[in-house]
Amino acid sequence: MQTNRSAFITLISVFFFWGFVAASNDILIPVFKEKLHLQQWQSQMISFAFYVAYTIGSILYVLISKLYGSDILNKIGYKNGIALGLVISACGTLLFYPAAQLVSFSLMITGLFIVALGFSLQQTAANPLAIVMGDSSKGSQRLSLAGGVNNIGTTIGPLVVGFAIFGSVSNHGALSDLSAVKFPYLILGLAFLIVAVVFKYSSLPNKIEVEQASAETEVTNTKSVFSYPQLWMGMIAIFVYVGVEVATASNLPDYMKQHIGIKTEDAAPYISLFWASLMIGRWASSVDAFEMSKNMKMLMRFVIPYAAFGVFLLANFIAGHNLKPFYPYSFVILIMIGADFLSKGNPARQLLIYSTCGIIVLLIGMLTQGLVSVYAFISVGLFCSTLWPCIFTLAIAGLGKKTNQGSSYLIMMIMGGGFISLFQGWLAGPEIIGINLSYFVGVFCFAYLGFYGYKSKQILKNQGIDFDTKNAQAH
């Protein structure tokens, strides 16, 4: 099956928005902590509200589907569902105006909650669409490509929002007029509405055609979706994956302030590099989604990651940041490229290898000091980069007509970003174990992800699904 490139380009535009807003949260967290004198766990309520909204959105999706006796996306269509989600998110951005005027923490997180509520519906539709819009053996690579676009947003988001906020926060120890914050989000809301119209009239498919082979038999389709172990285990994997990704980034500014002496207003480029690391890894993995010779693919596996790193450097150069401290990170990227080669395009193998690397860099971060520890924690982004497409591809494999339902349950588990970041923020308190040792939370998350990569391969083989065979046929 050939990928409809123009439709696919339209689809991945929403991935940019998800990244822009999610990464910008990491700038809001330290600002509100300092200026409103919040505890670390209280500041993590920003992440909590944002990511729990995905769960609420998914629960509403399931309940409304049951109420109407039909899956929402099958009823209104996939592109219409994404357009509706964009409109909901646009409504959330409107709350940033009164939030900035009143300097209201509750209004700010309520606005973020509504934005993420719309994202929940968008993700439920967009992720399976990205997987099925072409050769199924390259579904995870297409999702990695979409994730690379997501991380252009995550790279730019902290820089734009950081500039907006620190242009209006005074040095008098209290949060002053945040009027500059409302304009980027109001512009973002306008962009949501424009893209919603584009989706409405795009050539994107409104329905997913499920092959009977993947659905197995009609008898199979009468089973509960939770009878597929790859799904319910994948739900846990999504929970801990989003958790370790968000918790690592959102606690990083406080770690740098305590251990390195990097001020909150100087944290934006480091947060940007964390999210750019996800872009680097996803761009590298997406090479297999393109038709090219074996030698060209070999070359691109080196060129593309450094091109993504170049995007980060360019964005920070334009923002006026000193680039010199970031050049040594280019050597860390080589480790990720090696891990990518070892994975050979197999999502289960990549999940196991990258999770192992994630454990190693977290331990290095906790055992070292200075910028070495900072870059070790930042490199978690490299090894989280392709875990979402790997987990998603493995979890919905073989679900057939239950793919939409399975997708909504996976999106529900994005709440891990809220719960785990909140838990790590609580542990990070000096009266508990401190910010440094709190990163053991991420070690346990990666341990489960590695286990899921190993176990899911066996589960899917028992169901007649072998990604090694698929990838061999694709080449």
C-alpha positions in Angstrom: 0.0 0.0 0.0 1.4 3.4 -1.0 1.3 6.3 1.4 -0.8 9.3 0.2 1.9 11.9 0.9 -0.2 15.0 0.8 -2.8 13.6 3.1 0.0 12.3 5.4 1.6 15.7 5.5 -1.7 17.2 6.5 -2.1 14.6 9.2 1.3 15.1 10.9 0.7 18.9 11.2 -1.3 18.2 14.4 1.7 16.4 15.9 3.5 19.8 15.9 0.8 21.3 18.1 0.9 18.5 20.6 4.7 19.0 21.0 4.6 22.8 21.2 2.2 22.9 24.1 3.5 19.9 26.0 7.1 21.1 26.0 6.1 24.7 26.9 4.7 23.3 30.2 8.2 22.7 31.4 8.8 26.5 31.2 5.6 27.3 33.1 6.4 24.8 35.9 9.6 26.5 37.4 8.1 30.0 36.8 5.0 29.3 38.9 7.0 27.4 41.5 9.4 30.4 42.0 6.9 33.3 41.8 4.0 31.6 43.7 6.3 29.9 46.2 5.0 26.4 45.4 6.5 23.1 46.5 8.0 21.0 43.7 5.0 18.6 43.7 2.6 21.6 43.6 4.3 23.0 40.5 3.9 19.6 38.9 0.1 20.1 38.9 0.6 21.8 35.5 1.8 18.4 34.1 -0.8 16.6 36.1 -3.7 18.6 34.8 -2.4 18.5 31.2 -1.8 14.7 31.0 -4.8 13.6 33.1 -7.0 15.4 30.6 -6.0 12.8 28.0 -7.4 10.1 30.4 -10.7 12.1 30.9 -10.9 12.6 27.2 -10.5 8.9 26.5 -13.1 7.9 29.1 -15.5 10.4 27.6 -14.8 8.8 24.2 -15.6 5.3 25.4 -18.7 6.4 27.3 -20.1 8.5 24.4 -19.4 5.6 22.0 -21.3 3.2 24.3 -24.1 5.7 24.6 -24.6 6.0 20.8 -23.9 2.3 20.3 -21.2 3.0 17.8 -17.5 4.1 17.9 -17.4 7.9 17.6 -14.7 8.0 15.0 -16.5 5.4 12.9 -19.6 7.5 13.2 -18.3 11.0 12.5 -15.1 10.1 10.6 -11.4 10.3 11.4 -10.6 13.7 9.8 -13.8 15.2 11.3 -12.8 13.9 14.7 -9.4 15.6 14.4 -11.1 18.8 13.3 -13.4 18.6 16.3 -10.5 18.0 18.6 -8.7 21.1 17.3 -11.8 23.3 18.0 -11.9 22.0 21.6 -8.2 22.8 22.0 -8.8 26.3 20.6 -11.4 26.9 23.3 -8.9 26.0 25.9 -6.4 28.6 24.7 -9.0 31.4 25.3 -8.6 30.9 29.0 -5.0 32.1 28.8 -6.3 35.6 28.4 -8.0 35.9 31.8 -5.3 33.6 33.4 -2.6 36.1 32.4 -4.7 39.1 33.4 -5.6 37.7 36.8 -2.3 35.8 37.3 -4.4 32.8 38.1 -2.8 29.4 38.5 -6.1 27.6 38.5 -7.3 29.3 35.3 -3.9 28.5 33.6 -4.1 24.8 34.4 -7.8 24.7 33.4 -7.0 26.1 30.0 -4.2 23.5 29.6 -6.7 20.8 30.7 -9.2 21.8 27.9 -6.4 22.1 25.3 -5.3 18.5 26.2 -8.9 17.3 26.2 -9.0 18.2 22.5 -5.6 16.6 22.0 -7.0 13.4 23.4 -9.5 13.1 20.6 -6.9 14.2 18.0 -4.5 11.5 19.2 -7.1 8.7 19.2 -7.7 9.4 15.5 -4.3 10.4 14.3 -2.0 7.7 15.7 -3.8 4.7 14.1 -4.2 6.7 10.9 -0.5 7.3 10.7 0.1 3.5 11.1 -2.3 2.4 8.4 -1.7 5.0 5.8 0.7 2.8 3.8 2.7 -0.4 4.2 1.8 -1.9 7.6 5.4 -3.1 8.1 6.5 0.5 8.2 3.8 1.8 10.5 6.1 2.5 13.4 8.5 4.3 11.2 5.7 6.6 9.9 4.7 7.2 13.4 8.3 8.1 14.2 8.3 10.5 11.3 5.2 12.1 12.7 6.8 12.2 16.1 9.8 14.0 14.5 7.4 16.8 13.4 6.0 16.7 17.0 9.4 17.5 18.3 10.0 20.4 16.0 7.1 21.8 18.2 8.8 20.6 21.4 12.1 22.3 20.4 10.5 25.6 19.5 7.9 25.7 22.3 10.1 26.2 25.3 12.0 29.0 23.4 8.9 30.9 22.3 7.1 30.6 25.6 10.3 31.2 27.7 10.9 34.4 25.8 7.2 35.5 26.2 7.3 34.8 30.0 10.7 36.2 30.9 9.9 39.4 29.0 7.2 40.2 31.5 8.3 38.7 34.9 9.8 41.3 37.2 12.7 40.7 39.5 10.7 41.8 42.6 10.0 38.3 43.8 6.3 38.3 42.7 4.6 37.3 39.5 3.8 40.5 37.7 1.8 41.1 34.5 1.9 38.0 32.3 0.2 39.7 29.4 2.9 38.5 27.0 1.9 34.9 27.7 -1.6 35.2 26.4 -0.7 36.3 22.9 1.3 33.2 21.9 -1.5 30.9 23.1 -4.3 33.0 21.5 -2.3 32.9 18.2 -2.0 29.1 18.8 -5.8 28.9 19.2 -6.3 30.7 15.9 -3.9 28.2 14.3 -6.0 25.4 15.7 -9.1 26.7 14.0 -7.4 27.3 10.7 -6.0 23.7 10.7 -9.4 22.4 11.7 -10.9 23.8 8.5 -8.0 22.3 6.5 -8.6 18.9 8.0 -12.4 19.2 7.3 -11.7 19.6 3.6 -8.6 17.5 3.2 -8.2 14.2 1.3 -7.5 12.3 4.6 -9.5 9.1 4.9 -12.5 9.3 7.1 -12.5 5.6 7.9 -9.9 2.9 8.4 -10.3 -0.2 6.3 -9.5 -3.2 8.4 -8.1 -6.2 6.6 -9.9 -9.4 7.5 -6.6 -11.1 8.1 -5.7 -8.7 10.9 -9.2 -9.1 12.3 -8.7 -12.9 12.2 -12.3 -14.2 12.4 -15.7 -12.8 13.4 -15.5 -15.0 16.5 -12.3 -13.3 17.5 -13.9 -9.9 17.2 -16.5 -10.8 19.8 -13.8 -11.1 22.4 -13.1 -8.3 24.9 -10.3 -6.0 23.7 -8.6 -6.7 27.0 -8.2 -10.4 26.0 -5.3 -9.2 23.9 -2.3 -9.1 26.3 -0.3 -6.9 23.9 -2.9 -4.2 24.5 -3.3 -4.2 28.3 0.4 -4.6 28.8 0.9 -1.8 26.2 -1.4 0.4 28.2 0.9 0.1 31.2 3.8 0.7 28.9 2.3 3.9 27.6 1.6 5.0 31.2 5.3 4.6 32.3 6.7 5.8 29.0 4.9 9.1 29.1 5.7 9.2 32.8 9.5 8.9 32.5 9.6 11.3 29.5 7.6 14.1 31.2 9.0 13.6 34.7 12.6 13.7 33.5 12.0 17.0 31.7 9.7 18.7 34.1 12.0 18.1 37.1 15.1 19.0 35.2 15.0 22.8 35.8 14.9 22.3 39.5 17.7 19.8 39.3 19.9 22.3 37.4 19.1 25.1 39.8 20.0 23.0 42.8 23.0 21.1 41.5 24.5 23.2 38.7 23.4 26.7 39.6 21.6 27.3 36.3 18.8 29.8 36.9 15.2 29.3 35.8 15.4 32.0 33.2 18.4 30.2 31.7 16.9 26.7 31.6 14.9 27.1 28.3 17.8 25.9 25.9 18.4 22.8 28.1 14.7 21.9 28.1 14.7 22.6 24.4 17.6 20.2 23.9 15.7 17.5 25.9 12.7 17.7 23.5 15.0 18.1 20.5 16.6 14.8 21.5 13.2 13.2 20.9 13.2 14.8 17.5 16.7 13.6 16.8 15.8 10.0 17.6 12.5 10.1 15.7 14.0 11.5 12.6 16.7 8.8 12.7 14.1 6.1 13.0 11.9 7.5 10.3 14.6 6.8 7.6 13.0 3.3 7.0 9.7 5.0 6.1 11.2 6.2 2.8 12.0 4.2 -0.3 15.8 4.5 -1.0 18.8 2.2 -1.6 20.4 0.3 1.2 23.6 2.4 1.0 21.6 5.7 1.0 19.7 4.5 4.1 23.0 3.8 5.8 24.2 7.3 5.1 20.9 8.9 6.1 21.0 7.2 9.5 24.0 9.4 10.3 23.0 12.5 8.4 19.4 12.8 9.6 20.0 12.8 13.3 22.6 15.6 13.0 20.3 17.5 10.7 17.8 17.4 13.6 20.5 18.5 16.0 21.2 21.4 13.6 17.5 22.5 13.9 18.0 22.7 17.6 21.2 24.7 17.2 19.6 27.0 14.7 16.6 27.7 16.8 18.8 28.5 19.8 21.1 30.7 17.7 18.1 32.7 16.5 17.0 33.0 20.2 20.4 34.4 21.1 21.7 31.6 23.3 25.3 30.5 23.6 25.7 27.3 21.6 29.2 26.3 22.8 28.0 24.2 25.8 25.9 22.0 23.5 28.5 20.9 21.0 29.7 17.9 23.1 26.2 16.5 22.9 27.0 15.5 19.3 29.0 12.5 20.7 26.0 11.3 22.7 24.0 11.2 19.5 26.4 8.6 18.1 25.4 6.2 20.9 21.7 6.6 19.9 22.7 5.9 16.2 24.4 2.7 17.3 21.3 1.6 19.2 19.2 2.4 16.1 21.3 0.1 14.0 21.1 -2.7 16.5 17.3 -2.5 16.5 17.0 -3.3 12.8 13.6 -1.6 12.5 11.9 -4.1 14.8 9.7 -2.2 17.3 10.0 -4.9 20.1 13.8 -5.0 19.8 14.1 -1.3 19.7 12.0 -1.0 22.8 14.3 -3.4 24.7 17.5 -1.7 23.5 16.4 1.9 24.0 15.0 1.1 27.5 18.3 -0.5 28.5 20.1 2.7 27.3 17.6 4.8 29.2 18.4 3.0 32.5 22.2 3.5 31.9 22.0 7.2 31.2 19.8 7.8 34.3 22.3 6.0 36.5 25.1 8.1 35.0 23.1 11.2 35.7 22.6 10.3 39.3 26.2 9.2 39.8 28.0 12.2 38.1 28.0 16.0 38.6 28.1 19.1 36.5 27.0 19.3 32.9 27.8 15.6 32.5 24.9 14.7 34.7 22.7 17.3 32.9 23.4 15.8 29.5 22.9 12.3 30.9 19.4 13.3 32.0 18.8 15.2 28.7 19.8 12.1 26.7 16.8 10.3 28.2 15.0 12.1 25.4 17.1 10.3 22.8 16.1 6.9 24.2 12.4 7.9 24.7 12.3 9.1 21.2 10.8 6.1 19.4 9.2 4.3 22.3 5.7 5.8 21.6 5.5 4.4 18.1 7.1 1.1 19.2 4.6 0.6 22.0 1.6 1.8 19.9 2.5 -0.4 17.0 2.9 -3.5 19.2 -0.2 -2.8 21.3 -2.7 -2.5 18.5 -1.2 -5.2 16.3 -3.8 -7.9 15.6 -6.7 -6.0 17.1 -8.5 -5.7 13.8 -11.9 -4.0 14.2 -11.1 -3.2 17.8 -8.2 -1.0 16.7 -10.1 2.3 17.5 -11.1 1.0 20.9 -7.6 -0.1 21.7 -6.2 3.2 20.5 -8.6 5.2 22.9 -7.4 3.0 25.8 -3.8 3.7 25.0 -4.4 7.4 24.8 -6.1 7.2 28.1 -2.8 6.1 29.7 -1.1 9.3 28.8 -2.1 10.3 32.3 1.2 8.6 33.4 2.8 11.9 32.5 0.8 13.6 35.2 0.9 10.9 37.9 4.6 10.0 37.6 5.9 13.5 37.3 3.8 14.4 40.4 5.2 11.4 42.2 8.8 12.2 41.3 8.2 15.8 42.3 7.0 14.6 45.7 10.1 12.3 46.1 12.3 15.2 45.0 11.5 17.2 48.2 14.6 17.6 50.4 12.7 15.9 53.3 12.1 12.8 51.2 15.0 11.6 49.0 16.0 14.8 47.0 15.9 15.7 43.4 18.9 13.6 42.4 17.8 10.3 43.7 14.2 10.9 42.6 15.3 9.9 39.1 15.3 6.3 40.2 11.6 6.6 39.3 12.7 6.7 35.6 14.9 3.6 36.1 11.9 1.5 37.2 9.8 2.9 34.3 12.5 1.9 31.7 12.8 -1.6 33.4 9.1 -2.3 32.6 9.4 -0.9 29.1 12.3 -3.3 28.4 10.2 -6.2 29.8 7.3 -5.2 27.5 9.6 -5.2 24.5 10.8 -8.7 25.3 7.4 -10.1 26.2 5.3 -8.5 23.4 7.5 -10.2 20.8 6.5 -13.6 22.2 2.9 -12.7 22.6 2.5 -11.5 19.0 4.4 -14.5 17.6 1.9 -16.8 19.3 -0.8 -14.8 17.4 1.1 -15.2 14.1 2.5 -11.7 14.0 6.3 -11.4 13.5 7.8 -8.0 12.8 11.1 -9.5 11.9 9.4 -11.3 9.0 7.5 -8.2 8.0 10.6 -6.1 8.0 12.5 -8.7 6.0 9.7 -8.7 3.4 9.7 -4.9 3.3 13.4 -4.8 2.4 
